[in-house]
Amino acid sequence: MKWRHVTWGVLSAVALLLAAGGTWIASLPAGQAGATSQPIPQEETDAMIAALKPTKRERPVVAIVGINDGTETTDYLMPYGILRRAGVADVITLATQPGPMTLFPALKVEPQATIAAFDMQYPEGADYVIVPAMHREDDPTALQWIRSQAEKGAIIVGICVGAKVVAAAGLLDGRQATTHWYSLDDLRKEHPTVRYVADRRIVVDRGVATTTGITASMPMSLALIEAIAGRDKAKDIARDLGLADWDARHDSDAFKFTRPFALTAIGNTLAFWKRETLGIELVPGMDEVSLALVADAWSRTYRSRAVTFAATAAARESRNGIRFIPEEVAAGWPTQQLVPWADDRPPARILDETLRAVADRYRASTADFVAMQLEYPRQTAPQ
């Protein structure tokens, strides 16, 4: 099964657009046409939080599962980093097989356990299983394990296109759900009994939660913290992340395949001679949430690819215990190709700063293009 993640999907669309010439491009919307998102009724929010409350343990166990050869970077790392910041659950990153995990579109990590080792340690299953987007949505080992965890009573959380993995496991049949805007048509076509809910970035239905695009893992993680430890704790972590709120409010019409999006994809793809490899130095104690956002954003421009480097091949451990493997062994990196970032600021602010840096380097259209892939309402002015 081909990789249906948004980046590869966009590449396929670029090829079709080029083959079709200007007619198809002209038929696309000229820009975003979203309306102001409406507040979520309090009773709906209360019901969502109640549906996410753990039922098995006082201190829940959260398993974040991926396949070794292609799991989405931020889907996998952000829930881990955010939940570990809160300290309200035991959070474990898993892989279906032994060995390192190559994330997409950037970073390489050592998972903390395999699913087999997890099953031996927790035969009664996890309280929550977080399912990122994966290279192969029909990976039989992953699907069987996710189904088995649901049977043991785990709440299953599909992040972004991870909703398609959850659907492939048979867990969205007849349920309400959402997913990344680019994959929505595929989800509905392949799983026609799924009931799509618009204008919500988090949807929970009978023990299965799904989210919209990549950055929705931040409010989803905060909703889990609120369900586990209360709203005050979630507020503390939200402030730490630089977020003002984390409700399910979403403007679905603001994210779609537009003419500027298509033209930027085409232009940046064709400018292959200008493509850059940008370096991010791995240092012990780095914040995995900020690192994931920075590496992910710079790797979605179609003008650059972010790679991590360090002076030796030894893995560097992050703030909350993720071991990152350098993709390049180098004592340094050319100054002009070095990603300027520091994780001494809230991750949401770092993402805004990164998108502004992308705009400065490759024009505002490319920053908008990246933000659309992340399904993130870009802040164009410093805060």
Secondary structure, 3 states (H helix, E strand, C coil): CCCCCHHHHHHHHHHHHHHHCHHHHHHCCCCCCCCCCCCCCHHHHHHHHHHCCCCCCCCCEEEEEECCCCEEHHHHHHHHHHHHHHCCCEEEEEECCCCCEEEECCCEEECCEEHHHHHHHCCCCCCEEEECCECCCCCHHHHHHHHHHHHCCCEEEECCCHHHHHHHCCCCCCCEECCCHHHHHHHHHHCCCCEECCCECEEEECCEEEECCHHHHHHHHHHHHHHHHCHHHHHHHHHHHCCCCCCCECCHHHCCCCHHHHHHHHHHHHCHHHCEEEEEECCCCCCHHHHHHHHHHHCCCCCEEEEEEECCCCCEECCCCCEECCCEECCCCCHHHECCCCCCCCHHHHHHHHHHHHHHHHCHHHHHHHHHHHCCCCCCCCC
